[in-house]
């Protein structure tokens, strides 16, 4: 009979105490895995926000120019006789001035909304930094010189302006991007 039990895979009886320990161990393992995955997901989200903040800052000048100069409506085009003739043909007797490219108009609107928010947050950040310590002021000035001013500077040039090590200039940039990420995306960590 002992041979038969081994073949079926039957072993010692599962006591309530052993069952309880097994369930507790399984729950603890599952909970630890859940916490690790949650932490990893939060870290990925944080990294994504920081990346997007830096990307917004790097592209700021171009986005400003795009939002100011984008052409999406026939009324914005003046002096192009060939375009006017084409628009007149396309309009089938309707006013060619009402023709616009909706997708372009929508993108320009989205960019303008984003830039309006970014500009408000940058103004707030500038105000906060300027009433703070010298390091706080340097964080704002680093952002301004790297991403916003007409003549962009490098980290090395910023370090020279502030008479600090390049590592300090990098720290100003890193902490400013972290601060701005919270302002741009509204996530407090």
BAVO-72096 format. One record per atom (N, C-alpha, C): residue number from 1; residue in one letter; atom name; x, y, z. Coordinates in steps of 0.001 Angstrom, whole numbers, plus 524288, in hexadecimal, padded with zeros to 5 digits. Layout:
N
ROTI   num   residu   atome    east   north      up
ROTI   NUM        A      CA       X       Y       Z
...
This chain:
189
ROTI   num   residu   atome    east   north      up
ROTI     1        X       N   8032D   7FB61   80000
ROTI     1        X      CA   80000   80000   80000
ROTI     1        X       C   8035E   804E7   80000
ROTI     2        X       N   807CB   804C3   80296
ROTI     2        X      CA   80B47   80942   802C2
ROTI     2        X       C   80D20   80A8B   7FD51
ROTI     3        X       N   80DED   80662   7FA1A
ROTI     3        X      CA   80F95   80732   7F4C2
ROTI     3        X       C   80B65   80A1B   7F1BE
ROTI     4        X       N   80684   808DA   7F27D
ROTI     4        X      CA   80223   80B3A   7EFCE
ROTI     4        X       C   801B7   81102   7F133
ROTI     5        X       N   8027A   81288   7F624
ROTI     5        X      CA   8022E   817F1   7F7D8
ROTI     5        X       C   8065C   81B3F   7F52D
ROTI     6        X       N   80B1C   81919   7F4AD
ROTI     6        X      CA   80F5A   81C05   7F239
ROTI     6        X       C   80E39   81CEB   7EC78
ROTI     7        X       N   80BE6   8192B   7E9DD
ROTI     7        X      CA   80ABD   819B9   7E456
ROTI     7        X       C   806A0   81DED   7E35B
ROTI     8        X       N   802EC   81E58   7E6AD
ROTI     8        X      CA   7FECE   82243   7E614
ROTI     8        X       C   800B1   827AE   7E7A6
ROTI     9        X       N   8051D   8280F   7E9E9
ROTI     9        X      CA   8071A   82D12   7EBA2
ROTI     9        X       C   804E8   82EA7   7F0DA
ROTI    10        X       N   8029C   82B23   7F370
ROTI    10        X      CA   80076   82C67   7F88C
ROTI    10        X       C   804D5   82C4C   7FC82
ROTI    11        X       N   804C5   8302A   7FFD9
ROTI    11        X      CA   808B9   8306D   803E4
ROTI    11        X       C   80612   83112   80917
ROTI    12        X       N   808D9   833A3   80C92
ROTI    12        X      CA   8068F   83478   811B5
ROTI    12        X       C   801B6   837E8   8113E
ROTI    13        X       N   7FE4D   83758   814C0
ROTI    13        X      CA   7F966   83A4F   814BB
ROTI    13        X       C   7FA8D   84016   8159D
ROTI    14        X       N   7F790   84370   8130B
ROTI    14        X      CA   7F822   84915   81383
ROTI    14        X       C   7F504   84AD9   81848
ROTI    15        X       N   7F7E4   84C2F   81C46
ROTI    15        X      CA   7F557   84DC5   8211F
ROTI    15        X       C   7F39F   85378   820A9
ROTI    16        X       N   7EFE9   8551D   823D6
ROTI    16        X      CA   7EE3F   85A9E   823B0
ROTI    16        X       C   7F2C2   85E64   824BC
ROTI    17        X       N   7F65A   85CF8   82816
ROTI    17        X      CA   7FACA   86067   82943
ROTI    17        X       C   7FE64   860DA   82481
ROTI    18        X       N   7FF68   85C7B   821E4
ROTI    18        X      CA   802B0   85C83   81D3C
ROTI    18        X       C   8000E   85F81   818D7
ROTI    19        X       N   7FB00   85ECA   8183B
ROTI    19        X      CA   7F7FF   861A9   81444
ROTI    19        X       C   7F841   86784   81553
ROTI    20        X       N   7F7B8   86913   81A39
ROTI    20        X      CA   7F7EB   86E9B   81BAA
ROTI    20        X       C   7FD44   870EF   81A5E
ROTI    21        X       N   8017B   86E27   81BA6
ROTI    21        X      CA   806C1   87006   81A82
ROTI    21        X       C   8079A   87087   8149F
ROTI    22        X       N   805C1   86CBE   811AF
ROTI    22        X      CA   80658   86CCC   80C05
ROTI    22        X       C   80373   87175   809AA
ROTI    23        X       N   7FEBE   87258   80B53
ROTI    23        X      CA   7FB96   876BC   8095B
ROTI    23        X       C   7FE2B   87BEA   80AE0
ROTI    24        X       N   7FFFF   87C64   80FB2
ROTI    24        X      CA   8029A   88131   8116B
ROTI    24        X       C   8077A   88244   80E2A
ROTI    25        X       N   80A86   87E49   80D15
ROTI    25        X      CA   80F46   87EE9   809F0
ROTI    25        X       C   80DE3   8808F   80460
ROTI    26        X       N   809D6   87E31   80230
ROTI    26        X      CA   80830   87F8D   7FCE0
ROTI    26        X       C   80631   88530   7FCA1
ROTI    27        X       N   80328   886C1   80079
ROTI    27        X      CA   80119   88C16   800A7
ROTI    27        X       C   80594   88FFF   80140
ROTI    28        X       N   8093F   88ED1   804AF
ROTI    28        X      CA   80DAC   89253   8058C
ROTI    28        X       C   810EC   892E4   80089
ROTI    29        X       N   811E4   88E9A   7FDE2
ROTI    29        X      CA   814E2   88EB5   7F903
ROTI    29        X       C   81201   891DE   7F4D8
ROTI    30        X       N   80CFC   890F0   7F460
ROTI    30        X      CA   809DF   893C9   7F07A
ROTI    30        X       C   809C0   899A1   7F1BC
ROTI    31        X       N   80935   89AFA   7F6AF
ROTI    31        X      CA   80905   8A079   7F83E
ROTI    31        X       C   80E3A   8A329   7F738
ROTI    32        X       N   8128C   8A085   7F85E
ROTI    32        X      CA   817C1   8A2AE   7F74D
ROTI    32        X       C   8187F   8A39A   7F179
ROTI    33        X       N   816B7   89FE8   7EE56
ROTI    33        X      CA   81720   8A081   7E8A4
ROTI    33        X       C   813D4   8A52D   7E6D8
ROTI    34        X       N   80F27   8A5A8   7E8F2
ROTI    34        X      CA   80BC3   8AA11   7E79D
ROTI    34        X       C   80E69   8AF46   7E8F5
ROTI    35        X       N   810CB   8AFAC   7ED8A
ROTI    35        X      CA   8136C   8B475   7EF27
ROTI    35        X       C   8180E   8B5C0   7EB9A
ROTI    36        X       N   81B10   8B1BE   7EA22
ROTI    36        X      CA   81F7A   8B296   7E690
ROTI    36        X       C   81D91   8B497   7E144
ROTI    37        X       N   81979   8B23A   7DF37
ROTI    37        X      CA   81764   8B3DF   7DA27
ROTI    37        X       C   81512   8B957   7DA6E
ROTI    38        X       N   81276   8BA90   7DEC2
ROTI    38        X      CA   8103F   8BFCC   7DF6D
ROTI    38        X       C   81495   8C3E2   7DFB2
ROTI    39        X       N   818A9   8C2B7   7E29F
ROTI    39        X      CA   81D20   8C64E   7E319
ROTI    39        X       C   81FC1   8C717   7DDCE
ROTI    40        X       N   82056   8C2E3   7DADC
ROTI    40        X      CA   822B8   8C33C   7D5AF
ROTI    40        X       C   81F4E   8C68C   7D20B
ROTI    41        X       N   81A42   8C5DC   7D241
ROTI    41        X      CA   816AA   8C8E0   7CEFD
ROTI    41        X       C   816D4   8CEA7   7D063
ROTI    42        X       N   81700   8CFD9   7D573
ROTI    42        X      CA   81755   8D54E   7D72C
ROTI    42        X       C   81C73   8D7C7   7D56D
ROTI    43        X       N   820B0   8D4CB   7D5B1
ROTI    43        X      CA   825C9   8D6C0   7D404
ROTI    43        X       C   825CC   8D7CB   7CE25
ROTI    44        X       N   8236B   8D454   7CB25
ROTI    44        X      CA   8230E   8D520   7C57E
ROTI    44        X       C   81FD4   8D9FE   7C442
ROTI    45        X       N   81B8C   8DAD3   7C710
ROTI    45        X      CA   8184F   8DF7B   7C640
ROTI    45        X       C   81B5F   8E467   7C794
ROTI    46        X       N   81E49   8E436   7CBD0
ROTI    46        X      CA   82174   8E8B3   7CD68
ROTI    46        X       C   82595   8E9DC   7C950
ROTI    47        X       N   8283D   8E5C3   7C773
ROTI    47        X      CA   82C30   8E674   7C364
ROTI    47        X       C   829C6   8E8C1   7BE74
ROTI    48        X       N   8251E   8E70E   7BD21
ROTI    48        X      CA   82274   8E8F5   7B872
ROTI    48        X       C   82117   8EEC4   7B8FF
ROTI    49        X       N   81F3C   8F046   7BDA4
ROTI    49        X      CA   81DF9   8F5C7   7BE8C
ROTI    49        X       C   822E2   8F929   7BE39
ROTI    50        X       N   82727   8F752   7C08E
ROTI    50        X      CA   82C0B   8FA47   7C047
ROTI    50        X       C   82DEF   8FAB7   7BAA3
ROTI    51        X       N   82D96   8F66E   7B7C4
ROTI    51        X      CA   82F17   8F67A   7B23F
ROTI    51        X       C   82BB6   8FA54   7AF32
ROTI    52        X       N   82690   8FA2C   7B016
ROTI    52        X      CA   82304   8FDB0   7AD4B
ROTI    52        X       C   823ED   90366   7AEBB
ROTI    53        X       N   8253B   90469   7B3A3
ROTI    53        X      CA   82670   909BD   7B54D
ROTI    53        X       C   82B40   90BBC   7B275
ROTI    54        X       N   82F58   90886   7B266
ROTI    54        X      CA   8341E   90A25   7AFB6
ROTI    54        X       C   83324   90ACE   7A9DE
ROTI    55        X       N   8300F   90758   7A79C
ROTI    55        X      CA   82ED0   907C2   7A20C
ROTI    55        X       C   82BCE   90CCA   7A0E8
ROTI    56        X       N   827F5   90E05   7A430
ROTI    56        X      CA   82509   912F1   7A38D
ROTI    56        X       C   828AD   917A4   7A3CA
ROTI    57        X       N   82C46   91793   7A774
ROTI    57        X      CA   82FF3   91BEB   7A7F9
ROTI    57        X       C   8339C   91C3E   7A344
ROTI    58        X       N   83599   917C4   7A183
ROTI    58        X      CA   83925   917BF   79D06
ROTI    58        X       C   83667   919AB   79817
ROTI    59        X       N   83172   91866   79786
ROTI    59        X      CA   82E7C   919D8   792D3
ROTI    59        X       C   82B8B   91F00   79371
ROTI    60        X       N   82C22   9218B   797E4
ROTI    60        X      CA   82910   9263A   79925
ROTI    60        X       C   8297F   92A76   794EB
ROTI    61        X       N   82E3B   92BCF   7937B
ROTI    61        X      CA   82F00   92FF7   78F96
ROTI    61        X       C   82C49   92E99   78A78
ROTI    62        X       N   82CF7   929CE   788B5
ROTI    62        X      CA   82A89   92817   783D3
ROTI    62        X       C   8249F   927F4   78424
ROTI    63        X       N   8228B   92632   78891
ROTI    63        X      CA   81CDD   92615   7893B
ROTI    63        X       C   81A97   92B94   7893B
ROTI    64        X       N   81D59   92F41   78BB1
ROTI    64        X      CA   81B9A   934B6   78BB6
ROTI    64        X       C   81B5B   936CB   7861F
ROTI    65        X       N   81F83   935CF   7833B
ROTI    65        X      CA   81FC4   937AF   77DD0
ROTI    65        X       C   81B7A   93521   77A8B
ROTI    66        X       N   81AC2   9300D   77B2D
ROTI    66        X      CA   816B8   92D32   77853
ROTI    66        X       C   8114B   92F6A   7797F
ROTI    67        X       N   8102E   93045   77E71
ROTI    67        X      CA   80AF3   93226   77FD7
ROTI    67        X       C   809F8   937A4   77DCC
ROTI    68        X       N   80E1C   93AC0   77D46
ROTI    68        X      CA   80D89   9400B   77B39
ROTI    68        X       C   80D37   94023   77545
ROTI    69        X       N   80FFD   93C8E   772A7
ROTI    69        X      CA   81096   93CDD   76CFB
ROTI    69        X       C   80D6C   938DF   769E3
ROTI    70        X       N   80AE3   93527   76C73
ROTI    70        X      CA   80823   93105   769A1
ROTI    70        X       C   803C7   9334A   76635
ROTI    71        X       N   80368   93142   7617C
ROTI    71        X      CA   7FF68   932E7   75DC8
ROTI    71        X       C   7FB8A   92E72   75D41
ROTI    72        X       N   7F6A2   92F77   75E92
ROTI    72        X      CA   7F2A6   92B6D   75E4D
ROTI    72        X       C   7ED98   92D6B   75BDF
ROTI    73        X       N   7ED9A   9325F   75A3E
ROTI    73        X      CA   7E8D6   934C9   75844
ROTI    73        X       C   7EA2D   93818   75379
ROTI    74        X       N   7E6AC   93821   74FA7
ROTI    74        X      CA   7E78E   93B08   74ACE
ROTI    74        X       C   7E84E   940DA   74BC9
ROTI    75        X       N   7E5E9   942E2   74FD2
ROTI    75        X      CA   7E672   94879   750ED
ROTI    75        X       C   7EBEC   949EA   752AB
ROTI    76        X       N   7EEFD   9460A   75435
ROTI    76        X      CA   7F456   9470D   755E9
ROTI    76        X       C   7F829   94782   7515F
ROTI    77        X       N   7F670   945F0   74CB8
ROTI    77        X      CA   7F9D2   94602   74821
ROTI    77        X       C   7F866   94AC4   744DC
ROTI    78        X       N   7FC14   94E50   74468
ROTI    78        X      CA   7FB23   95312   7416D
ROTI    78        X       C   7FF18   95372   73D07
ROTI    79        X       N   7FD55   9553B   73897
ROTI    79        X      CA   800DF   9564E   7344A
ROTI    79        X       C   80259   951A1   730F7
ROTI    80        X       N   8003B   94D0C   731ED
ROTI    80        X      CA   80164   9487A   72EB6
ROTI    80        X       C   7FCD9   947A8   72AFD
ROTI    81        X       N   7FD48   949C2   7263A
ROTI    81        X      CA   7F903   949A8   7226E
ROTI    81        X       C   7F7AA   94415   720D5
ROTI    82        X       N   7FBA6   940BA   72038
ROTI    82        X      CA   7FAA2   93B51   71EA2
ROTI    82        X       C   7F799   9386A   722DD
ROTI    83        X       N   7F902   93935   727A6
ROTI    83        X      CA   7F628   936B7   72BE8
ROTI    83        X       C   7F08D   93898   72BFE
ROTI    84        X       N   7EFC0   93DA2   72B30
ROTI    84        X      CA   7EA7A   93FCD   72B3C
ROTI    84        X       C   7E72C   93D62   726E1
ROTI    85        X       N   7E974   93C9F   72241
ROTI    85        X      CA   7E69B   93A33   71DE8
ROTI    85        X       C   7E525   93492   71F3E
ROTI    86        X       N   7E8C7   931B3   7218E
ROTI    86        X      CA   7E7BC   92C46   72311
ROTI    86        X       C   7E36A   92C1B   7272A
ROTI    87        X       N   7E3BA   92F7A   72B0A
ROTI    87        X      CA   7DFB7   92FA1   72F1D
ROTI    87        X       C   7DA66   930FF   72CD5
ROTI    88        X       N   7DA41   9349C   72908
ROTI    88        X      CA   7D54E   93609   72681
ROTI    88        X       C   7D2FE   93160   723A5
ROTI    89        X       N   7D642   92E49   720FE
ROTI    89        X      CA   7D46D   929A3   71E44
ROTI    89        X       C   7D265   92589   72224
ROTI    90        X       N   7D529   924E8   72682
ROTI    90        X      CA   7D3AA   92102   72A72
ROTI    90        X       C   7CEB8   92279   72D5C
ROTI    91        X       N   7CD9D   92783   72DA3
ROTI    91        X      CA   7C941   92937   730E7
ROTI    91        X       C   7C3FC   928A7   72E40
ROTI    92        X       N   7C3C7   92779   7292B
ROTI    92        X      CA   7BEE4   926AE   7264E
ROTI    92        X       C   7BB12   92B2C   72728
ROTI    93        X       N   7BD03   92FDC   72693
ROTI    93        X      CA   7B99E   93466   726F3
ROTI    93        X       C   7B91A   936A7   72C61
ROTI    94        X       N   7BAD0   933C2   73066
ROTI    94        X      CA   7BAA6   935E3   735B6
ROTI    94        X       C   7BF5B   93979   73672
ROTI    95        X       N   7BF51   93C74   73A75
ROTI    95        X      CA   7C3B6   93FEF   73B86
ROTI    95        X       C   7C895   93CB8   73CA6
ROTI    96        X       N   7CCB0   93DB0   739B5
ROTI    96        X      CA   7D191   93AC6   73A89
ROTI    96        X       C   7D428   93C5F   73FA2
ROTI    97        X       N   7D27C   940AF   741DF
ROTI    97        X      CA   7D4CC   94266   746D5
ROTI    97        X       C   7D310   93F06   74B68
ROTI    98        X       N   7CF09   93BDD   74A9D
ROTI    98        X      CA   7CD2B   93894   74EE5
ROTI    98        X       C   7CFF1   93346   74EF4
ROTI    99        X       N   7D341   93251   74B1F
ROTI    99        X      CA   7D5FC   92D51   74AD8
ROTI    99        X       C   7DA84   92D4E   74EB7
ROTI   100        X       N   7DABC   92927   751C5
ROTI   100        X      CA   7DF08   92882   7556A
ROTI   100        X       C   7E03C   922B7   755EA
ROTI   101        X       N   7E4B6   92199   757F3
ROTI   101        X      CA   7E63E   91C32   758EC
ROTI   101        X       C   7E527   91B21   75EAA
ROTI   102        X       N   7E0EC   91845   75F89
ROTI   102        X      CA   7DF0D   91775   764E1
ROTI   102        X       C   7E31A   914D2   76859
ROTI   103        X       N   7E5BF   910D2   7665D
ROTI   103        X      CA   7E981   90E0B   769A7
ROTI   103        X       C   7EDFE   911A8   76B45
ROTI   104        X       N   7EFAE   9150A   767B1
ROTI   104        X      CA   7F3CC   918CD   7690C
ROTI   104        X       C   7F1D3   91CAF   76D19
ROTI   105        X       N   7ED11   91E93   76C50
ROTI   105        X      CA   7EACE   9225B   76FF4
ROTI   105        X       C   7EA5C   91FEF   77568
ROTI   106        X       N   7E8BE   91AFC   775A6
ROTI   106        X      CA   7E835   91853   77AB3
ROTI   106        X       C   7ED83   91791   77D56
ROTI   107        X       N   7F17B   91625   77A53
ROTI   107        X      CA   7F6BB   9156A   77C95
ROTI   107        X       C   7F8F3   91A8E   77EA1
ROTI   108        X       N   7F82B   91EAC   77B97
ROTI   108        X      CA   7FA07   923CA   77D51
ROTI   108        X       C   7F742   9254E   7825A
ROTI   109        X       N   7F22C   92445   782A3
ROTI   109        X      CA   7EF39   92572   78769
ROTI   109        X       C   7F15A   9224E   78C01
ROTI   110        X       N   7F281   91D50   78B2D
ROTI   110        X      CA   7F4A8   91A12   78F5C
ROTI   110        X       C   7F9EA   91C2F   7912A
ROTI   111        X       N   7FD46   91D86   78D7C
ROTI   111        X      CA   8026F   91F96   78ED5
ROTI   111        X       C   801DB   924B1   791D6
ROTI   112        X       N   7FE54   92809   7902C
ROTI   112        X      CA   7FD8D   92D08   792DE
ROTI   112        X       C   7FB86   92C42   79869
ROTI   113        X       N   7F818   92883   79923
ROTI   113        X      CA   7F618   92761   79E6F
ROTI   113        X       C   7FA86   9255E   7A1E1
ROTI   114        X       N   7FD8E   921B2   79FD2
ROTI   114        X      CA   801F3   91F93   7A2CC
ROTI   114        X       C   805CA   923EE   7A429
ROTI   115        X       N   8071D   92728   7A04C
ROTI   115        X      CA   80AD9   92B60   7A140
ROTI   115        X       C   808BD   92F63   7A51A
ROTI   116        X       N   803AD   9305C   7A4E8
ROTI   116        X      CA   80164   93404   7A8AC
ROTI   116        X       C   80226   931EC   7AE3F
ROTI   117        X       N   8011E   92CEB   7AEEF
ROTI   117        X      CA   801DD   92A7B   7B417
ROTI   117        X       C   807A8   92A9C   7B5A3
ROTI   118        X       N   80B11   92911   7B20A
ROTI   118        X      CA   810B1   92904   7B323
ROTI   118        X       C   8128B   92E80   7B48A
ROTI   119        X       N   810DE   93271   7B195
ROTI   119        X      CA   8126D   937D9   7B2B7
ROTI   119        X       C   810AA   93990   7B826
ROTI   120        X       N   80BE2   93834   7B998
ROTI   120        X      CA   809F4   93995   7BEDA
ROTI   120        X       C   80D3E   936F7   7C312
ROTI   121        X       N   80E87   93201   7C24D
ROTI   121        X      CA   811A3   92F2E   7C62E
ROTI   121        X       C   8173C   9313F   7C652
ROTI   122        X       N   8195F   932A8   7C1CA
ROTI   122        X      CA   81EA7   934EE   7C1B0
ROTI   122        X       C   81EB4   93A2B   7C488
ROTI   123        X       N   81AAE   93D55   7C3BC
ROTI   123        X      CA   81A5A   9425D   7C680
ROTI   123        X       C   81A06   94187   7CC63
ROTI   124        X       N   816E8   93DB9   7CE00
ROTI   124        X      CA   8166D   93C7D   7D391
ROTI   124        X       C   81BB1   93A98   7D5B9
ROTI   125        X       N   81E43   93727   7D2C9
ROTI   125        X      CA   82348   9350B   7D47E
ROTI   125        X       C   8275B   93962   7D4EA
ROTI   126        X       N   82772   93CE2   7D121
ROTI   126        X      CA   82B13   94146   7D14C
ROTI   126        X       C   82A21   9448F   7D634
ROTI   127        X       N   82534   945C1   7D750
ROTI   127        X      CA   823D4   948D1   7DBED
ROTI   127        X       C   825A9   94612   7E0E4
ROTI   128        X       N   82498   940FB   7E145
ROTI   128        X      CA   82623   93DFA   7E5E7
ROTI   128        X       C   82C0D   93DEB   7E693
ROTI   129        X       N   82ED8   93D0C   7E256
ROTI   129        X      CA   83490   93CAE   7E2A0
ROTI   129        X       C   83708   941ED   7E3FF
ROTI   130        X       N   834F1   9461E   7E1D4
ROTI   130        X      CA   83748   94B40   7E2B7
ROTI   130        X       C   83679   94D38   7E846
ROTI   131        X       N   83292   94B25   7EAE6
ROTI   131        X      CA   831EB   94CBE   7F059
ROTI   131        X       C   8348F   948E3   7F417
ROTI   132        X       N   83742   94505   7F1EF
ROTI   132        X      CA   839E7   94116   7F519
ROTI   132        X       C   83FAF   9423B   7F5B5
ROTI   133        X       N   8428B   93E1C   7F6BF
ROTI   133        X      CA   84835   93E7C   7F79E
ROTI   133        X       C   84B18   93F64   7F273
ROTI   134        X       N   85024   94030   7F2EC
ROTI   134        X      CA   8536F   940E4   7EE4B
ROTI   134        X       C   85334   93BFE   7EAD4
ROTI   135        X       N   85352   9376A   7ED47
ROTI   135        X      CA   852E7   93288   7EA48
ROTI   135        X       C   84DB5   9323B   7E75B
ROTI   136        X       N   8497D   933EE   7E9ED
ROTI   136        X      CA   84459   933F2   7E763
ROTI   136        X       C   84466   9378E   7E2A2
ROTI   137        X       N   846B3   93C1C   7E334
ROTI   137        X      CA   84722   93FC0   7DECC
ROTI   137        X       C   84A4C   93D56   7DA61
ROTI   138        X       N   84E7B   93A9F   7DBCF
ROTI   138        X      CA   851BE   93827   7D7D9
ROTI   138        X       C   84ED1   933D2   7D4F8
ROTI   139        X       N   84B51   9311A   7D7A8
ROTI   139        X      CA   84829   92D19   7D506
ROTI   139        X       C   844D4   92FA5   7D0C6
ROTI   140        X       N   84235   933F3   7D212
ROTI   140        X      CA   83F0A   936A4   7CE2A
ROTI   140        X       C   8426C   9389F   7C9A6
ROTI   141        X       N   846BB   93B21   7CAF8
ROTI   141        X      CA   84A19   93D4D   7C6E9
ROTI   141        X       C   84C52   938FF   7C36C
ROTI   142        X       N   84D55   9346D   7C59F
ROTI   142        X      CA   84F2C   93000   7C281
ROTI   142        X       C   84B0B   92E69   7BE8B
ROTI   143        X       N   8463A   92DDF   7C045
ROTI   143        X      CA   841EE   92C89   7BCB1
ROTI   143        X       C   84164   930B8   7B87B
ROTI   144        X       N   84183   9358F   7BA28
ROTI   144        X      CA   840E5   939DE   7B678
ROTI   144        X       C   84535   939CE   7B251
ROTI   145        X       N   84A08   93953   7B409
ROTI   145        X      CA   84E71   93989   7B05E
ROTI   145        X       C   84EB8   934B8   7ACD3
ROTI   146        X       N   84D4A   93033   7AEDD
ROTI   146        X      CA   84D7F   92B6C   7ABBC
ROTI   146        X       C   84906   92B0B   7A7CD
ROTI   147        X       N   8444D   92C97   7A96D
ROTI   147        X      CA   83FB3   92B3C   7A65B
ROTI   147        X       C   83C5A   92FD1   7A475
ROTI   148        X       N   83CA3   93450   7A6FC
ROTI   148        X      CA   838D2   93861   7A5DC
ROTI   148        X       C   83AFF   93D43   7A342
ROTI   149        X       N   83FC0   93EC0   7A483
ROTI   149        X      CA   841EF   9439E   7A27F
ROTI   149        X       C   842EA   94334   79CA2
ROTI   150        X       N   84351   947AC   79A1C
ROTI   150        X      CA   84452   947C0   7947B
ROTI   150        X       C   84996   94552   7932C
ROTI   151        X       N   84D5D   94616   796A3
ROTI   151        X      CA   85294   943F0   795C5
ROTI   151        X       C   85389   93FB2   799D9
ROTI   152        X       N   852D9   93ACC   79841
ROTI   152        X      CA   8537A   93692   79C0A
ROTI   152        X       C   8592E   935BA   79D68
ROTI   153        X       N   859FD   93429   7A23D
ROTI   153        X      CA   85F3D   9331E   7A43D
ROTI   153        X       C   85FD1   92D51   7A557
ROTI   154        X       N   864AE   92B9F   7A5D1
ROTI   154        X      CA   865D1   92639   7A745
ROTI   154        X       C   86676   925F3   7AD33
ROTI   155        X       N   8667E   92139   7AF37
ROTI   155        X      CA   8676B   9207A   7B4D5
ROTI   155        X       C   86CB6   922B0   7B65F
ROTI   156        X       N   8709B   921F4   7B313
ROTI   156        X      CA   875D6   923FB   7B440
ROTI   156        X       C   875B3   929F3   7B4A6
ROTI   157        X       N   872FF   92C7D   7B10E
ROTI   157        X      CA   8729B   93238   7B139
ROTI   157        X       C   86FA3   93403   7B614
ROTI   158        X       N   86BA2   93121   7B78E
ROTI   158        X      CA   8689F   9327D   7BC3C
ROTI   158        X       C   86C0B   931E7   7C11A
ROTI   159        X       N   86F21   92DB2   7C14B
ROTI   159        X      CA   872B8   92CEC   7C5B9
ROTI   159        X       C   87679   93186   7C615
ROTI   160        X       N   8785D   9336F   7C1B2
ROTI   160        X      CA   87BEB   937E7   7C1B2
ROTI   160        X       C   87924   93CE7   7C37E
ROTI   161        X       N   8744F   93DB8   7C1B6
ROTI   161        X      CA   87154   94260   7C344
ROTI   161        X       C   87091   94280   7C92B
ROTI   162        X       N   86F31   93E07   7CB7C
ROTI   162        X      CA   86E2F   93DC0   7D11E
ROTI   162        X       C   8731E   93CC3   7D44E
ROTI   163        X       N   87774   93BD2   7D19D
ROTI   163        X      CA   87C6F   93A93   7D42B
ROTI   163        X       C   87BE0   935DB   7D7C8
ROTI   164        X       N   879BE   931A3   7D587
ROTI   164        X      CA   87909   92CB7   7D863
ROTI   164        X       C   87B1F   92847   7D503
ROTI   165        X       N   87BA5   923AE   7D769
ROTI   165        X      CA   87D2C   91EFC   7D47C
ROTI   165        X       C   878CA   91D7F   7D0B6
ROTI   166        X       N   87A40   91A9B   7CCB2
ROTI   166        X      CA   87648   918BD   7C906
ROTI   166        X       C   8726A   91522   7CBC3
ROTI   167        X       N   8743E   91227   7CF9D
ROTI   167        X      CA   870AF   90EA4   7D266
ROTI   167        X       C   86C6E   911C5   7D539
ROTI   168        X       N   86DC6   91655   7D72D
ROTI   168        X      CA   869EC   919B2   7D9C0
ROTI   168        X       C   8660D   91BCD   7D5C5
ROTI   169        X       N   867F3   91D53   7D12F
ROTI   169        X      CA   86476   91F32   7CD08
ROTI   169        X       C   860C2   91AD0   7CB53
ROTI   170        X       N   862C9   9160A   7CAE4
ROTI   170        X      CA   85F6D   91196   7C9A1
ROTI   170        X       C   85B5B   910B0   7CDEB
ROTI   171        X       N   85CE9   9115F   7D2CE
ROTI   171        X      CA   8593F   910B8   7D724
ROTI   171        X       C   854ED   914D1   7D6DB
ROTI   172        X       N   85659   919B2   7D596
ROTI   172        X      CA   85263   91DC9   7D4E9
ROTI   172        X       C   84E6D   91C1E   7D0BC
ROTI   173        X       N   8506D   91A2D   7CC63
ROTI   173        X      CA   84CF4   9188F   7C81E
ROTI   173        X       C   84982   913FF   7C9CF
ROTI   174        X       N   84BD6   9100A   7CC35
ROTI   174        X      CA   848F2   90B60   7CDCC
ROTI   174        X       C   844A2   90CAF   7D1BC
ROTI   175        X       N   845EE   90FC7   7D5A8
ROTI   175        X      CA   841F2   9110E   7D99E
ROTI   175        X       C   83DCA   914B1   7D763
ROTI   176        X       N   83F51   91828   7D3D7
ROTI   176        X      CA   83B71   91B97   7D164
ROTI   176        X       C   8379E   91868   7CE11
ROTI   177        X       N   8399F   914AA   7CB27
ROTI   177        X      CA   83631   9115B   7C7F4
ROTI   177        X       C   83294   90E31   7CB6F
ROTI   178        X       N   8348C   90C57   7CFC7
ROTI   178        X      CA   83141   9097B   7D37F
ROTI   178        X       C   82CF2   90D13   7D5A0
ROTI   179        X       N   82E62   911D6   7D71C
ROTI   179        X      CA   82A8A   915A0   7D910
ROTI   179        X       C   82678   916EB   7D4E3
ROTI   180        X       N   8284C   917E1   7D024
ROTI   180        X      CA   824BF   9195C   7CBE6
ROTI   180        X       C   82133   914D8   7CA4D
ROTI   181        X       N   82327   9101B   7CAC5
ROTI   181        X      CA   81FEE   90B8A   7C989
ROTI   181        X       C   81B0D   90B76   7CCF0
ROTI   182        X       N   81BC8   90CAB   7D1E7
ROTI   182        X      CA   81755   90CEE   7D57B
ROTI   182        X       C   81391   9113E   7D3DA
ROTI   183        X       N   815A3   915B6   7D25B
ROTI   183        X      CA   81246   91A0A   7D0B8
ROTI   183        X       C   80F8D   918ED   7CB8A
ROTI   184        X       N   81251   916BC   7C7C9
ROTI   184        X      CA   81010   915B6   7C2A3
ROTI   184        X       C   80BDC   91180   7C2D4
ROTI   185        X       N   80CEB   90D4E   7C5C7
ROTI   185        X      CA   8097D   908C5   7C59C
ROTI   185        X       C   80644   90808   7CA8E
ROTI   186        X       N   80711   90B5C   7CE77
ROTI   186        X      CA   803C0   90B49   7D30B
ROTI   186        X       C   8044B   9068D   7D684
ROTI   187        X       N   808C8   90410   7D67E
ROTI   187        X      CA   8099E   8FF6D   7D9B5
ROTI   187        X       C   80D7F   900C3   7DDED
ROTI   188        X       N   80BF0   90020   7E2C1
ROTI   188        X      CA   80F61   90135   7E72D
ROTI   188        X       C   81147   8FC0F   7E951
ROTI   189        X       N   81670   8FB9C   7E9DB
ROTI   189        X      CA   818A3   8F6AF   7EBD5
ROTI   189        X       C   81B39   8F790   7F0FD
